[in-house]
Amino acid sequence: MVIGREESALLRLLGRLVEHTCTPEYVAATRAALMTRVPHRSVQEHPRDDVRAGVPTGWTPLSDGIVESVLTNYRHQINQSLADRLRQGGCYSQPSAMEFNGRVWFAAGRWYEQVWVRNQPVTTYSADLLEELFVEVNDRHGWT
């Protein structure tokens, strides 16, 4: 199970409630298992000069009059209908956070996100699952 910062806080609160009904050993084992950050095995970081580091040439932003984002930090959710559209290729999504912006696309069976800070691309990540990509990028660059 992979968790972000908000989930960690909720799990700590839940753990306090559970402590009153479970044995101390069970509580300790459960807390250790939940609080351990499992690395995302499929996530890779690509250098800026890597051919996979940017949106494929000719692809356009996903929009219907407004910029649409497949990822949202506000609700920590993935918009599955937009993810399905990205799987078809030819377009990308532009999620934004307080500390960075991104460009997300699907190509060659993997999800990619190019991270931008202060109008400059800084790195690109790829993963087998969009959920893994979302958590990894936000863990490294900020959840807000």
Chimera marker file (.cmm) of the C-alpha trace (Angstrom):
<marker_set name="trace">
<marker id="1" x="0.000" y="0.000" z="0.000" r="1" g="1" b="0" radius="0.5"/>
<marker id="2" x="1.408" y="3.390" z="-0.951" r="1" g="1" b="0" radius="0.5"/>
<marker id="3" x="0.259" y="6.452" z="0.958" r="1" g="1" b="0" radius="0.5"/>
<marker id="4" x="0.783" y="10.203" z="0.722" r="1" g="1" b="0" radius="0.5"/>
<marker id="5" x="1.026" y="12.803" z="3.475" r="1" g="1" b="0" radius="0.5"/>
<marker id="6" x="-2.717" y="13.326" z="3.986" r="1" g="1" b="0" radius="0.5"/>
<marker id="7" x="-3.322" y="9.599" z="4.156" r="1" g="1" b="0" radius="0.5"/>
<marker id="8" x="-0.546" y="9.274" z="6.757" r="1" g="1" b="0" radius="0.5"/>
<marker id="9" x="-2.273" y="11.801" z="9.014" r="1" g="1" b="0" radius="0.5"/>
<marker id="10" x="-5.597" y="9.987" z="8.683" r="1" g="1" b="0" radius="0.5"/>
<marker id="11" x="-3.979" y="6.650" z="9.422" r="1" g="1" b="0" radius="0.5"/>
<marker id="12" x="-2.338" y="8.064" z="12.557" r="1" g="1" b="0" radius="0.5"/>
<marker id="13" x="-5.730" y="9.298" z="13.757" r="1" g="1" b="0" radius="0.5"/>
<marker id="14" x="-7.339" y="5.961" z="12.938" r="1" g="1" b="0" radius="0.5"/>
<marker id="15" x="-4.520" y="4.222" z="14.767" r="1" g="1" b="0" radius="0.5"/>
<marker id="16" x="-5.295" y="6.183" z="17.926" r="1" g="1" b="0" radius="0.5"/>
<marker id="17" x="-8.899" y="5.013" z="17.769" r="1" g="1" b="0" radius="0.5"/>
<marker id="18" x="-7.921" y="1.385" z="17.159" r="1" g="1" b="0" radius="0.5"/>
<marker id="19" x="-5.441" y="1.366" z="20.073" r="1" g="1" b="0" radius="0.5"/>
<marker id="20" x="-8.330" y="1.190" z="22.513" r="1" g="1" b="0" radius="0.5"/>
<marker id="21" x="-9.742" y="-2.079" z="21.073" r="1" g="1" b="0" radius="0.5"/>
<marker id="22" x="-6.686" y="-4.053" z="19.853" r="1" g="1" b="0" radius="0.5"/>
<marker id="23" x="-3.640" y="-5.578" z="21.483" r="1" g="1" b="0" radius="0.5"/>
<marker id="24" x="-0.517" y="-3.395" z="21.559" r="1" g="1" b="0" radius="0.5"/>
<marker id="25" x="1.340" y="-5.923" z="19.371" r="1" g="1" b="0" radius="0.5"/>
<marker id="26" x="-1.361" y="-5.808" z="16.688" r="1" g="1" b="0" radius="0.5"/>
<marker id="27" x="-1.427" y="-2.005" z="16.762" r="1" g="1" b="0" radius="0.5"/>
<marker id="28" x="2.383" y="-1.808" z="16.467" r="1" g="1" b="0" radius="0.5"/>
<marker id="29" x="2.526" y="-4.282" z="13.567" r="1" g="1" b="0" radius="0.5"/>
<marker id="30" x="-0.326" y="-2.577" z="11.703" r="1" g="1" b="0" radius="0.5"/>
<marker id="31" x="1.142" y="0.892" z="12.180" r="1" g="1" b="0" radius="0.5"/>
<marker id="32" x="4.571" y="-0.243" z="10.959" r="1" g="1" b="0" radius="0.5"/>
<marker id="33" x="3.069" y="-1.850" z="7.866" r="1" g="1" b="0" radius="0.5"/>
<marker id="34" x="0.940" y="1.171" z="6.979" r="1" g="1" b="0" radius="0.5"/>
<marker id="35" x="3.563" y="3.828" z="7.625" r="1" g="1" b="0" radius="0.5"/>
<marker id="36" x="6.285" y="2.163" z="5.569" r="1" g="1" b="0" radius="0.5"/>
<marker id="37" x="6.584" y="3.848" z="2.195" r="1" g="1" b="0" radius="0.5"/>
<marker id="38" x="6.768" y="1.150" z="-0.443" r="1" g="1" b="0" radius="0.5"/>
<marker id="39" x="8.862" y="2.280" z="-3.414" r="1" g="1" b="0" radius="0.5"/>
<marker id="40" x="7.050" y="2.276" z="-6.742" r="1" g="1" b="0" radius="0.5"/>
<marker id="41" x="8.891" y="-0.428" z="-8.631" r="1" g="1" b="0" radius="0.5"/>
<marker id="42" x="7.679" y="0.641" z="-12.041" r="1" g="1" b="0" radius="0.5"/>
<marker id="43" x="8.554" y="4.347" z="-11.671" r="1" g="1" b="0" radius="0.5"/>
<marker id="44" x="11.637" y="5.546" z="-13.542" r="1" g="1" b="0" radius="0.5"/>
<marker id="45" x="13.182" y="9.000" z="-13.753" r="1" g="1" b="0" radius="0.5"/>
<marker id="46" x="14.456" y="10.103" z="-17.160" r="1" g="1" b="0" radius="0.5"/>
<marker id="47" x="17.154" y="12.771" z="-17.735" r="1" g="1" b="0" radius="0.5"/>
<marker id="48" x="16.123" y="15.918" z="-19.585" r="1" g="1" b="0" radius="0.5"/>
<marker id="49" x="18.039" y="14.960" z="-22.723" r="1" g="1" b="0" radius="0.5"/>
<marker id="50" x="16.347" y="11.530" z="-22.900" r="1" g="1" b="0" radius="0.5"/>
<marker id="51" x="14.040" y="11.204" z="-25.904" r="1" g="1" b="0" radius="0.5"/>
<marker id="52" x="11.257" y="10.117" z="-23.516" r="1" g="1" b="0" radius="0.5"/>
<marker id="53" x="11.671" y="13.286" z="-21.436" r="1" g="1" b="0" radius="0.5"/>
<marker id="54" x="9.144" y="15.406" z="-23.326" r="1" g="1" b="0" radius="0.5"/>
<marker id="55" x="5.695" y="15.194" z="-24.834" r="1" g="1" b="0" radius="0.5"/>
<marker id="56" x="5.881" y="13.556" z="-28.273" r="1" g="1" b="0" radius="0.5"/>
<marker id="57" x="6.187" y="16.049" z="-31.111" r="1" g="1" b="0" radius="0.5"/>
<marker id="58" x="2.862" y="17.177" z="-32.535" r="1" g="1" b="0" radius="0.5"/>
<marker id="59" x="0.744" y="16.140" z="-29.538" r="1" g="1" b="0" radius="0.5"/>
<marker id="60" x="-1.707" y="18.754" z="-28.266" r="1" g="1" b="0" radius="0.5"/>
<marker id="61" x="-3.032" y="19.679" z="-24.819" r="1" g="1" b="0" radius="0.5"/>
<marker id="62" x="-6.198" y="17.844" z="-23.837" r="1" g="1" b="0" radius="0.5"/>
<marker id="63" x="-8.925" y="20.464" z="-23.745" r="1" g="1" b="0" radius="0.5"/>
<marker id="64" x="-12.505" y="21.215" z="-24.663" r="1" g="1" b="0" radius="0.5"/>
<marker id="65" x="-12.235" y="24.977" z="-24.424" r="1" g="1" b="0" radius="0.5"/>
<marker id="66" x="-10.573" y="24.765" z="-21.009" r="1" g="1" b="0" radius="0.5"/>
<marker id="67" x="-7.398" y="23.068" z="-19.840" r="1" g="1" b="0" radius="0.5"/>
<marker id="68" x="-8.350" y="19.691" z="-18.402" r="1" g="1" b="0" radius="0.5"/>
<marker id="69" x="-6.248" y="17.773" z="-15.905" r="1" g="1" b="0" radius="0.5"/>
<marker id="70" x="-6.171" y="14.028" z="-15.464" r="1" g="1" b="0" radius="0.5"/>
<marker id="71" x="-4.741" y="14.511" z="-11.947" r="1" g="1" b="0" radius="0.5"/>
<marker id="72" x="-5.982" y="16.786" z="-9.176" r="1" g="1" b="0" radius="0.5"/>
<marker id="73" x="-4.145" y="17.592" z="-5.980" r="1" g="1" b="0" radius="0.5"/>
<marker id="74" x="-7.230" y="19.371" z="-4.649" r="1" g="1" b="0" radius="0.5"/>
<marker id="75" x="-9.078" y="16.092" z="-4.196" r="1" g="1" b="0" radius="0.5"/>
<marker id="76" x="-6.099" y="13.756" z="-4.742" r="1" g="1" b="0" radius="0.5"/>
<marker id="77" x="-7.976" y="12.013" z="-7.532" r="1" g="1" b="0" radius="0.5"/>
<marker id="78" x="-7.458" y="10.743" z="-11.039" r="1" g="1" b="0" radius="0.5"/>
<marker id="79" x="-10.081" y="11.586" z="-13.657" r="1" g="1" b="0" radius="0.5"/>
<marker id="80" x="-10.587" y="8.175" z="-15.275" r="1" g="1" b="0" radius="0.5"/>
<marker id="81" x="-12.484" y="9.466" z="-18.314" r="1" g="1" b="0" radius="0.5"/>
<marker id="82" x="-9.580" y="11.793" z="-19.157" r="1" g="1" b="0" radius="0.5"/>
<marker id="83" x="-7.111" y="8.967" z="-18.503" r="1" g="1" b="0" radius="0.5"/>
<marker id="84" x="-9.010" y="6.890" z="-21.057" r="1" g="1" b="0" radius="0.5"/>
<marker id="85" x="-8.735" y="9.730" z="-23.585" r="1" g="1" b="0" radius="0.5"/>
<marker id="86" x="-4.985" y="10.004" z="-22.952" r="1" g="1" b="0" radius="0.5"/>
<marker id="87" x="-4.552" y="6.261" z="-23.561" r="1" g="1" b="0" radius="0.5"/>
<marker id="88" x="-5.703" y="6.879" z="-27.154" r="1" g="1" b="0" radius="0.5"/>
<marker id="89" x="-2.614" y="9.065" z="-27.747" r="1" g="1" b="0" radius="0.5"/>
<marker id="90" x="-2.087" y="12.335" z="-29.567" r="1" g="1" b="0" radius="0.5"/>
<marker id="91" x="-2.768" y="14.541" z="-26.534" r="1" g="1" b="0" radius="0.5"/>
<marker id="92" x="-1.521" y="15.312" z="-23.038" r="1" g="1" b="0" radius="0.5"/>
<marker id="93" x="-2.911" y="16.709" z="-19.788" r="1" g="1" b="0" radius="0.5"/>
<marker id="94" x="-1.491" y="19.637" z="-17.816" r="1" g="1" b="0" radius="0.5"/>
<marker id="95" x="-1.955" y="19.126" z="-14.065" r="1" g="1" b="0" radius="0.5"/>
<marker id="96" x="-0.743" y="21.864" z="-11.761" r="1" g="1" b="0" radius="0.5"/>
<marker id="97" x="0.261" y="22.065" z="-8.122" r="1" g="1" b="0" radius="0.5"/>
<marker id="98" x="1.524" y="24.884" z="-5.947" r="1" g="1" b="0" radius="0.5"/>
<marker id="99" x="5.205" y="23.999" z="-6.400" r="1" g="1" b="0" radius="0.5"/>
<marker id="100" x="5.185" y="22.583" z="-9.932" r="1" g="1" b="0" radius="0.5"/>
<marker id="101" x="3.215" y="21.975" z="-13.116" r="1" g="1" b="0" radius="0.5"/>
<marker id="102" x="3.252" y="18.873" z="-15.230" r="1" g="1" b="0" radius="0.5"/>
<marker id="103" x="2.514" y="17.370" z="-18.585" r="1" g="1" b="0" radius="0.5"/>
<marker id="104" x="1.051" y="13.855" z="-18.472" r="1" g="1" b="0" radius="0.5"/>
<marker id="105" x="0.722" y="11.493" z="-21.418" r="1" g="1" b="0" radius="0.5"/>
<marker id="106" x="0.493" y="7.781" z="-22.253" r="1" g="1" b="0" radius="0.5"/>
<marker id="107" x="2.834" y="6.212" z="-24.815" r="1" g="1" b="0" radius="0.5"/>
<marker id="108" x="4.293" y="2.772" z="-25.490" r="1" g="1" b="0" radius="0.5"/>
<marker id="109" x="2.307" y="1.206" z="-22.651" r="1" g="1" b="0" radius="0.5"/>
<marker id="110" x="3.575" y="3.603" z="-19.938" r="1" g="1" b="0" radius="0.5"/>
<marker id="111" x="2.431" y="6.818" z="-18.281" r="1" g="1" b="0" radius="0.5"/>
<marker id="112" x="4.782" y="9.819" z="-18.360" r="1" g="1" b="0" radius="0.5"/>
<marker id="113" x="4.859" y="13.111" z="-16.468" r="1" g="1" b="0" radius="0.5"/>
<marker id="114" x="7.247" y="15.912" z="-17.288" r="1" g="1" b="0" radius="0.5"/>
<marker id="115" x="7.657" y="18.165" z="-14.242" r="1" g="1" b="0" radius="0.5"/>
<marker id="116" x="8.018" y="21.916" z="-14.791" r="1" g="1" b="0" radius="0.5"/>
<marker id="117" x="9.192" y="24.433" z="-12.168" r="1" g="1" b="0" radius="0.5"/>
<marker id="118" x="9.339" y="28.172" z="-12.916" r="1" g="1" b="0" radius="0.5"/>
<marker id="119" x="8.574" y="27.643" z="-16.619" r="1" g="1" b="0" radius="0.5"/>
<marker id="120" x="11.422" y="25.146" z="-17.059" r="1" g="1" b="0" radius="0.5"/>
<marker id="121" x="11.229" y="21.360" z="-17.418" r="1" g="1" b="0" radius="0.5"/>
<marker id="122" x="13.213" y="19.778" z="-14.576" r="1" g="1" b="0" radius="0.5"/>
<marker id="123" x="12.672" y="16.027" z="-14.993" r="1" g="1" b="0" radius="0.5"/>
<marker id="124" x="10.351" y="13.366" z="-16.373" r="1" g="1" b="0" radius="0.5"/>
<marker id="125" x="9.020" y="10.235" z="-14.678" r="1" g="1" b="0" radius="0.5"/>
<marker id="126" x="7.353" y="7.194" z="-16.202" r="1" g="1" b="0" radius="0.5"/>
<marker id="127" x="5.372" y="4.363" z="-14.617" r="1" g="1" b="0" radius="0.5"/>
<marker id="128" x="3.205" y="1.403" z="-15.508" r="1" g="1" b="0" radius="0.5"/>
<marker id="129" x="0.277" y="2.804" z="-13.505" r="1" g="1" b="0" radius="0.5"/>
<marker id="130" x="-1.012" y="6.372" z="-13.471" r="1" g="1" b="0" radius="0.5"/>
<marker id="131" x="-1.676" y="6.050" z="-9.731" r="1" g="1" b="0" radius="0.5"/>
<marker id="132" x="1.981" y="5.216" z="-9.052" r="1" g="1" b="0" radius="0.5"/>
<marker id="133" x="3.121" y="8.116" z="-11.184" r="1" g="1" b="0" radius="0.5"/>
<marker id="134" x="0.783" y="10.525" z="-9.376" r="1" g="1" b="0" radius="0.5"/>
<marker id="135" x="2.009" y="9.542" z="-5.904" r="1" g="1" b="0" radius="0.5"/>
<marker id="136" x="5.703" y="9.460" z="-6.830" r="1" g="1" b="0" radius="0.5"/>
<marker id="137" x="5.734" y="12.860" z="-8.524" r="1" g="1" b="0" radius="0.5"/>
<marker id="138" x="3.812" y="14.447" z="-5.662" r="1" g="1" b="0" radius="0.5"/>
<marker id="139" x="5.999" y="12.793" z="-3.016" r="1" g="1" b="0" radius="0.5"/>
<marker id="140" x="9.095" y="14.257" z="-4.690" r="1" g="1" b="0" radius="0.5"/>
<marker id="141" x="7.750" y="17.666" z="-5.745" r="1" g="1" b="0" radius="0.5"/>
<marker id="142" x="4.927" y="18.546" z="-3.323" r="1" g="1" b="0" radius="0.5"/>
<marker id="143" x="1.310" y="17.597" z="-2.639" r="1" g="1" b="0" radius="0.5"/>
<marker id="144" x="-0.139" y="21.091" z="-2.428" r="1" g="1" b="0" radius="0.5"/>
<link id1="1" id2="2" r="1" g="1" b="0" radius="0.2"/>
<link id1="2" id2="3" r="1" g="1" b="0" radius="0.2"/>
<link id1="3" id2="4" r="1" g="1" b="0" radius="0.2"/>
<link id1="4" id2="5" r="1" g="1" b="0" radius="0.2"/>
<link id1="5" id2="6" r="1" g="1" b="0" radius="0.2"/>
<link id1="6" id2="7" r="1" g="1" b="0" radius="0.2"/>
<link id1="7" id2="8" r="1" g="1" b="0" radius="0.2"/>
<link id1="8" id2="9" r="1" g="1" b="0" radius="0.2"/>
<link id1="9" id2="10" r="1" g="1" b="0" radius="0.2"/>
<link id1="10" id2="11" r="1" g="1" b="0" radius="0.2"/>
<link id1="11" id2="12" r="1" g="1" b="0" radius="0.2"/>
<link id1="12" id2="13" r="1" g="1" b="0" radius="0.2"/>
<link id1="13" id2="14" r="1" g="1" b="0" radius="0.2"/>
<link id1="14" id2="15" r="1" g="1" b="0" radius="0.2"/>
<link id1="15" id2="16" r="1" g="1" b="0" radius="0.2"/>
<link id1="16" id2="17" r="1" g="1" b="0" radius="0.2"/>
<link id1="17" id2="18" r="1" g="1" b="0" radius="0.2"/>
<link id1="18" id2="19" r="1" g="1" b="0" radius="0.2"/>
<link id1="19" id2="20" r="1" g="1" b="0" radius="0.2"/>
<link id1="20" id2="21" r="1" g="1" b="0" radius="0.2"/>
<link id1="21" id2="22" r="1" g="1" b="0" radius="0.2"/>
<link id1="22" id2="23" r="1" g="1" b="0" radius="0.2"/>
<link id1="23" id2="24" r="1" g="1" b="0" radius="0.2"/>
<link id1="24" id2="25" r="1" g="1" b="0" radius="0.2"/>
<link id1="25" id2="26" r="1" g="1" b="0" radius="0.2"/>
<link id1="26" id2="27" r="1" g="1" b="0" radius="0.2"/>
<link id1="27" id2="28" r="1" g="1" b="0" radius="0.2"/>
<link id1="28" id2="29" r="1" g="1" b="0" radius="0.2"/>
<link id1="29" id2="30" r="1" g="1" b="0" radius="0.2"/>
<link id1="30" id2="31" r="1" g="1" b="0" radius="0.2"/>
<link id1="31" id2="32" r="1" g="1" b="0" radius="0.2"/>
<link id1="32" id2="33" r="1" g="1" b="0" radius="0.2"/>
<link id1="33" id2="34" r="1" g="1" b="0" radius="0.2"/>
<link id1="34" id2="35" r="1" g="1" b="0" radius="0.2"/>
<link id1="35" id2="36" r="1" g="1" b="0" radius="0.2"/>
<link id1="36" id2="37" r="1" g="1" b="0" radius="0.2"/>
<link id1="37" id2="38" r="1" g="1" b="0" radius="0.2"/>
<link id1="38" id2="39" r="1" g="1" b="0" radius="0.2"/>
<link id1="39" id2="40" r="1" g="1" b="0" radius="0.2"/>
<link id1="40" id2="41" r="1" g="1" b="0" radius="0.2"/>
<link id1="41" id2="42" r="1" g="1" b="0" radius="0.2"/>
<link id1="42" id2="43" r="1" g="1" b="0" radius="0.2"/>
<link id1="43" id2="44" r="1" g="1" b="0" radius="0.2"/>
<link id1="44" id2="45" r="1" g="1" b="0" radius="0.2"/>
<link id1="45" id2="46" r="1" g="1" b="0" radius="0.2"/>
<link id1="46" id2="47" r="1" g="1" b="0" radius="0.2"/>
<link id1="47" id2="48" r="1" g="1" b="0" radius="0.2"/>
<link id1="48" id2="49" r="1" g="1" b="0" radius="0.2"/>
<link id1="49" id2="50" r="1" g="1" b="0" radius="0.2"/>
<link id1="50" id2="51" r="1" g="1" b="0" radius="0.2"/>
<link id1="51" id2="52" r="1" g="1" b="0" radius="0.2"/>
<link id1="52" id2="53" r="1" g="1" b="0" radius="0.2"/>
<link id1="53" id2="54" r="1" g="1" b="0" radius="0.2"/>
<link id1="54" id2="55" r="1" g="1" b="0" radius="0.2"/>
<link id1="55" id2="56" r="1" g="1" b="0" radius="0.2"/>
<link id1="56" id2="57" r="1" g="1" b="0" radius="0.2"/>
<link id1="57" id2="58" r="1" g="1" b="0" radius="0.2"/>
<link id1="58" id2="59" r="1" g="1" b="0" radius="0.2"/>
<link id1="59" id2="60" r="1" g="1" b="0" radius="0.2"/>
<link id1="60" id2="61" r="1" g="1" b="0" radius="0.2"/>
<link id1="61" id2="62" r="1" g="1" b="0" radius="0.2"/>
<link id1="62" id2="63" r="1" g="1" b="0" radius="0.2"/>
<link id1="63" id2="64" r="1" g="1" b="0" radius="0.2"/>
<link id1="64" id2="65" r="1" g="1" b="0" radius="0.2"/>
<link id1="65" id2="66" r="1" g="1" b="0" radius="0.2"/>
<link id1="66" id2="67" r="1" g="1" b="0" radius="0.2"/>
<link id1="67" id2="68" r="1" g="1" b="0" radius="0.2"/>
<link id1="68" id2="69" r="1" g="1" b="0" radius="0.2"/>
<link id1="69" id2="70" r="1" g="1" b="0" radius="0.2"/>
<link id1="70" id2="71" r="1" g="1" b="0" radius="0.2"/>
<link id1="71" id2="72" r="1" g="1" b="0" radius="0.2"/>
<link id1="72" id2="73" r="1" g="1" b="0" radius="0.2"/>
<link id1="73" id2="74" r="1" g="1" b="0" radius="0.2"/>
<link id1="74" id2="75" r="1" g="1" b="0" radius="0.2"/>
<link id1="75" id2="76" r="1" g="1" b="0" radius="0.2"/>
<link id1="76" id2="77" r="1" g="1" b="0" radius="0.2"/>
<link id1="77" id2="78" r="1" g="1" b="0" radius="0.2"/>
<link id1="78" id2="79" r="1" g="1" b="0" radius="0.2"/>
<link id1="79" id2="80" r="1" g="1" b="0" radius="0.2"/>
<link id1="80" id2="81" r="1" g="1" b="0" radius="0.2"/>
<link id1="81" id2="82" r="1" g="1" b="0" radius="0.2"/>
<link id1="82" id2="83" r="1" g="1" b="0" radius="0.2"/>
<link id1="83" id2="84" r="1" g="1" b="0" radius="0.2"/>
<link id1="84" id2="85" r="1" g="1" b="0" radius="0.2"/>
<link id1="85" id2="86" r="1" g="1" b="0" radius="0.2"/>
<link id1="86" id2="87" r="1" g="1" b="0" radius="0.2"/>
<link id1="87" id2="88" r="1" g="1" b="0" radius="0.2"/>
<link id1="88" id2="89" r="1" g="1" b="0" radius="0.2"/>
<link id1="89" id2="90" r="1" g="1" b="0" radius="0.2"/>
<link id1="90" id2="91" r="1" g="1" b="0" radius="0.2"/>
<link id1="91" id2="92" r="1" g="1" b="0" radius="0.2"/>
<link id1="92" id2="93" r="1" g="1" b="0" radius="0.2"/>
<link id1="93" id2="94" r="1" g="1" b="0" radius="0.2"/>
<link id1="94" id2="95" r="1" g="1" b="0" radius="0.2"/>
<link id1="95" id2="96" r="1" g="1" b="0" radius="0.2"/>
<link id1="96" id2="97" r="1" g="1" b="0" radius="0.2"/>
<link id1="97" id2="98" r="1" g="1" b="0" radius="0.2"/>
<link id1="98" id2="99" r="1" g="1" b="0" radius="0.2"/>
<link id1="99" id2="100" r="1" g="1" b="0" radius="0.2"/>
<link id1="100" id2="101" r="1" g="1" b="0" radius="0.2"/>
<link id1="101" id2="102" r="1" g="1" b="0" radius="0.2"/>
<link id1="102" id2="103" r="1" g="1" b="0" radius="0.2"/>
<link id1="103" id2="104" r="1" g="1" b="0" radius="0.2"/>
<link id1="104" id2="105" r="1" g="1" b="0" radius="0.2"/>
<link id1="105" id2="106" r="1" g="1" b="0" radius="0.2"/>
<link id1="106" id2="107" r="1" g="1" b="0" radius="0.2"/>
<link id1="107" id2="108" r="1" g="1" b="0" radius="0.2"/>
<link id1="108" id2="109" r="1" g="1" b="0" radius="0.2"/>
<link id1="109" id2="110" r="1" g="1" b="0" radius="0.2"/>
<link id1="110" id2="111" r="1" g="1" b="0" radius="0.2"/>
<link id1="111" id2="112" r="1" g="1" b="0" radius="0.2"/>
<link id1="112" id2="113" r="1" g="1" b="0" radius="0.2"/>
<link id1="113" id2="114" r="1" g="1" b="0" radius="0.2"/>
<link id1="114" id2="115" r="1" g="1" b="0" radius="0.2"/>
<link id1="115" id2="116" r="1" g="1" b="0" radius="0.2"/>
<link id1="116" id2="117" r="1" g="1" b="0" radius="0.2"/>
<link id1="117" id2="118" r="1" g="1" b="0" radius="0.2"/>
<link id1="118" id2="119" r="1" g="1" b="0" radius="0.2"/>
<link id1="119" id2="120" r="1" g="1" b="0" radius="0.2"/>
<link id1="120" id2="121" r="1" g="1" b="0" radius="0.2"/>
<link id1="121" id2="122" r="1" g="1" b="0" radius="0.2"/>
<link id1="122" id2="123" r="1" g="1" b="0" radius="0.2"/>
<link id1="123" id2="124" r="1" g="1" b="0" radius="0.2"/>
<link id1="124" id2="125" r="1" g="1" b="0" radius="0.2"/>
<link id1="125" id2="126" r="1" g="1" b="0" radius="0.2"/>
<link id1="126" id2="127" r="1" g="1" b="0" radius="0.2"/>
<link id1="127" id2="128" r="1" g="1" b="0" radius="0.2"/>
<link id1="128" id2="129" r="1" g="1" b="0" radius="0.2"/>
<link id1="129" id2="130" r="1" g="1" b="0" radius="0.2"/>
<link id1="130" id2="131" r="1" g="1" b="0" radius="0.2"/>
<link id1="131" id2="132" r="1" g="1" b="0" radius="0.2"/>
<link id1="132" id2="133" r="1" g="1" b="0" radius="0.2"/>
<link id1="133" id2="134" r="1" g="1" b="0" radius="0.2"/>
<link id1="134" id2="135" r="1" g="1" b="0" radius="0.2"/>
<link id1="135" id2="136" r="1" g="1" b="0" radius="0.2"/>
<link id1="136" id2="137" r="1" g="1" b="0" radius="0.2"/>
<link id1="137" id2="138" r="1" g="1" b="0" radius="0.2"/>
<link id1="138" id2="139" r="1" g="1" b="0" radius="0.2"/>
<link id1="139" id2="140" r="1" g="1" b="0" radius="0.2"/>
<link id1="140" id2="141" r="1" g="1" b="0" radius="0.2"/>
<link id1="141" id2="142" r="1" g="1" b="0" radius="0.2"/>
<link id1="142" id2="143" r="1" g="1" b="0" radius="0.2"/>
<link id1="143" id2="144" r="1" g="1" b="0" radius="0.2"/>
</marker_set>
